[in-house]
Amino acid sequence: MALLDTVRDPARLRELTAGELRDLAGEIRAFLVERVSAAGGHLGPNLGVVELTIALHTVFESPRDRLLWDTGHQSYVHKILTGRQTGFDRLRRSGGVSGYPSREESEHDLVENSHASTALSYADGLARADAHLGRRDRATVAVIGDGAMTGGMAWEALNNIAGGPDRPLVIVLNDNRRSYAPTVGGLAEHLTDLRDGHGPGVFEQLGLGYLGPVDGHDIAAVQASLREAVALDGPVVVHVITAKGKGFRHTEANDLDLGHAVKPMDPHTGQALKASPPSFTSVFGEKLVELAEQRDDLVAITAAMTEPTGLLPLQRRFPHRVIDVGIAEQHAVTMAAGLSMGGVHPVVAIYSTFVNRALDQLLMDVALHRRPVTFVLDRSGVTGDDGPSHNGMWDLSVLQVVPGLRIAAPRDGTRLAELLAEAVAWQEGPTLLRFPKGPAGDDIPATATFNGIDVLRRTGSMDVLIVAVGALAGLALTVAEGVLAQGIGVTVVDPRWVTPVNPALADMARRHRLAITVEDNSRAGGAGSAIAQTLRDNDVHTPLREFGIPRRFLRHGSRAEVLAACGLTAQDITRAVAELLTGLDTAQPGIDDLGPWPVRTGEER
């Protein structure tokens, strides 16, 4: 019987010998390779923390002692050791374990975080709470990577932790020289000095205890350092050196990201099980290179996500025109404002979920100064398998309030390229493009345009106007087929630029019996809400119904599963439209006349 099969909770680890713990580490690596290769997920980070996690669970007694993971994608081994092995059969799928800590899954998960640089602040609060309540019978331990240490919030926390020398707190600095990509900046250089034995270290200068560096793959050495840290009875940094992707040749040999996040693959060859069609991300990356070849003033900024946000082609073509600031979204945005003031046009490429962290900078440092900065938000809408903290379902709700910000939502790859060119050409203020994770799909051509709005379908009487936002245009057209089959006339349009709302939408809505909006953003404050306000402002009384994401955090699952759970399926929307129109039978019919519309064909635009 394998050792791993006998581990149902961390207490079992404290019954094993040092040799058995080393054997267990090998079994865990084999388990990770098998299960993550099948499902996809964060393989490299977890291969790197196997021994470290075993040591943590032998020295500390979770859940009494609180273990916090920053960021949470390195928690797979922690999940395995806390009784969730069976859930890995459906890793990041509906009914399986989440790819991040989850309080719903286990009492051993205290914080379900996927946003970096936060664990030290949680830990400081927990340690302060224990001090306030007079509790001395449990430990607080935060595991943070050197990549996450580039985030400003981590240093705000360190400043405050150092100010409480009597509050016990163990900070495990998991130094693998990487976030997604190699760690950048002065901190990376300083950690290299510490690894080489050159000091004194910045942590000691702040007044924190410092132990290490210690080999993070030597269980006994890590255990000894952790026990010494506890004995110091104050805030201590334990500097642990690990190798991301350790023990699997296909991750160790991956120079780009050491297997940071893998798609389902053959574990023997390391090749993806399915070829990936062109994605929105890849289309963006190719178009940006083309624009950069035309304009010497274009530069791109990433917060430690060069390849995932599509900037790798630009970096290869123009290495000095991609700036990686580390996990520092706030700095990235205000630096972009400065670049713009200096005569450069920055393109800030970032995941939608992470732009929330830089709202103040976008609002006050970019928009207030009317700087022509282009933001490109990847992973907007439902991402699905990465769970609630990665869904980009808030950007329209949050950013539509920013004065002067123009927001576009391309429905396909061709529109993405067009809108990106329009965005970087705009000089009156900031612009933003949002698009989802995944394939760009087939192009959806317009049949006509109306004052800058693409008309995708116009059939029958003017019963229902469907305003499709971005990548849900395909869903809107499927809904159109469904309502047409019931004898309901339909118009499907794509506004292209979502904010500010094109007033022509009010003219179009006035001619229909019913208007609906379809978006993969929160219904609260989303595109539909803004369009509804525009109708009211223009004294349009056509009923409008918004279809979008409800105001709640969404469980992990495939994008299709999550959208279905939100009622964003063709069947659900078609049925709702038919029911809404049934209630309007006594209303005046729509105007079945295109004459007054200044229509041009898509080719003439």
Residue, then its C-alpha position, 0 to 999 in steps of 0.5 A: m500500500a502506498l504511503l500516500d493512500t494512508v494520509r487522510d489528515p496532517a496528523r498522519l505525517r507526524e507518525l512517519t519516519a524521516g525516510e518515509l517522509r522522503d518517500l511520501a514526497g516522491e509519491i506526491r510528485a507522481f500524483l501531481v504529474e498524473r492528475v494535473s496532466a489530466a486536468g490542467g492546472h498549476l503544476g510547476p509551483n506545486l512540484g516546487v513546494v512538496e517538501l516544504t508543505i510536508a515540513l509545514h504540516t509536521v511542525f505545525e498542527s493545522p487547523r489549530d495553527r493557521l497556514l496561509w498560502d500566497t498565492g493560493h495556486q501553490s496549495y495543491v500539496h496542502k490539499i492532498l495532505t488534508g484529505r482531498q486526494t479524491g477531488f483531484d480526479r476533477l481538479r478545477r472542474s465542477g464537483g472537484v477541488s478548486g485550484y485555490p484554497s477553498r473554505e467550503e472544501s476544508e477547515h484547513d483553508l482559511v483564506e481562498n486567495s488567488h491575488a498575490s501579496t495579500a497573505l502577510s496582511y491577513a497574517d498580521g491581522l490574525a497575529r494582532a487578533d491573538a495578541h488582543l485576545g491573549r492567545r499564545d497557543r497557536a501559530t500563524v504562518a504565511v507562505i509567500g513567494d519571492g514573486a509575490m514579494t514584489g507587490g507593494m501590499a506585501w511591503e506595507a504588511l512587512n512594515n507593520i509586522a516589523g512594528g510588533p516585535d512581540r507578536p509571533l508570526v512565521i513568514v516562509l519566503n518561498d524563493n524560487r526566483r519566479s512568479y510566473a516569469p523570473t522575478v524582476g527588480g532590486l528585490a530579486e538582486h537582493l535575494t540573490d545576495l542573500r542566497d550567496g551569503h552576502g548581507p545584512g538582509v533587508f528583513e533584519q534591517l526592518g527589525l524582523g528575525y531572519l533564518g536561512p537560506v535553507d534548502g526547501h527540498d530538505i525536509a529535515a532542514v526546513q523542519a529545523s528552521l521552522r522550529e527555530a522560528v517558533a522558538l524566537d517568539g516574534p516575527v521571523v522570515v524563514h528564507v527557503i530556496t526551492a526549484k519550481g517544477k522540480g522532479f518532472r523533466h517537462t517542467e524543469a526543461n520549460d524555460l518559459d514558465l517551468g510548467h507554471a500552468v499547464k493544459p491537459m497533456d500527455p505526461h510522457t511527452g509533455q505535449a498538449l492533448k488538444a491543439s489550441p485554436p487562435s485565442f483572443t490573447s494571441v490575436f491581440g499579441e500579433k496585432l500589437v506587434e504590427l502596431a508597434e512596427q508602425r509606431d515607435d512610441l508604443v510600449a507595453i507594460t505587464a505585471a509579471m504576466t508577459e506570456p499569459t497576456g499576449l506580450l511575448p511576441l512583442q518582447r521577442r520582436f522589441p525586447h526593450r519595449v515590454i516593461d515587466v514591473g513584477i506583481a505591482e499593478q498599481h505601480a504599472v498604471t501610474m507609471a503608464a501615466g508618467l510614460s504618457m506624459g513623457g510622450v510614449h503611448p503605453v499599452v497596459a496588458i493585465y487580467s481583468t480580475f487584477v485591474n480591480r487592484a489599480l482602480d484608484q490609479l486608473l481613475m486619479d492618475v490616468a483618467l483625471h489627467r486625460r492621459p492616452v493610455t490603452f488598457v487591455l483586459d484579458r480574462s474578462g467575463v467568466t474564466g470558469d476553472d480558476g474559480p471565483s477570484h479569477n472571473g473578470m466579471w466586475d470590470l464594466s461595472v467598476l470602470q464605467v464610472v471613470p470619466g473619459l474612459r472609452i471601453a470596447a468589447p470585441r466580439d471576434g478576432t477581427r474586431l479585436a484587431e480593429l478596436l485595438a488600432e482605434a484605441v491606440a490612435w485615440q489621443e483624448g484620454p484612456t481607452l480599454l479593450r476587454f475580451p475573454k479567455g479562450p478561442a477567438g472563434d469564427d468571425i461574425p461579420a456585420t450585415a450593416t452599420f447604424n451610426g457606428i453600431d454593427v447590425l449582425r441580424r435584422t429579420g422580421s418585424m421589430d419585436v426584440l432588439i438584442v444588444a450583444v456585448g463582446a464575445l456573447a455575440g454568438l450567443a445572441l445570434t443563437v437566441a435570435e434563431g430561437v425567437l425567429a422560430q417562434g415568429i418573433g422578429v429580431t434585430v441583433v446589434d453589437p455596439r463595439w464601443v460599450t462606453p460611452v453608450n452610443p445614443a443611437l442605441a436609444d433610437m434603435a430601442r425606440r423602434h422595438r417592442l422589447a430590448i435586451t442586453v446580453e453580457d458576461n459582466s455583472r448585471a449590477g452596474g454592467a453594460g445593460s445598466a448603462i444602456a437602460q440609463t441612456l434609454r431613460d435619459n432619451d425618454v425611450h419607454t421600450p422595456l429593457r431586460e439585462f441578461g448577465i452575471p448575478r451579483r454573487f461569487l461563482r463556483h469553479g467549473s468550465r466556462a460553459e457550466v458557469l454561464a449556464a448556472c448564470g442563465l446565460t444559455a440560448q434556451d434560457i434567454t429565448r424562453a425569457v424573451a418569449e415570456l416577456l413579449t407575451g406580456l407586451d401583447t397589448a403594446q403598440p407593434g414595433i416600427d417595421d421600417l428601416g427607411p429612416w436609418p442611415v445604414r451602410t454596409g460593413e464593407e463601407r465602414 
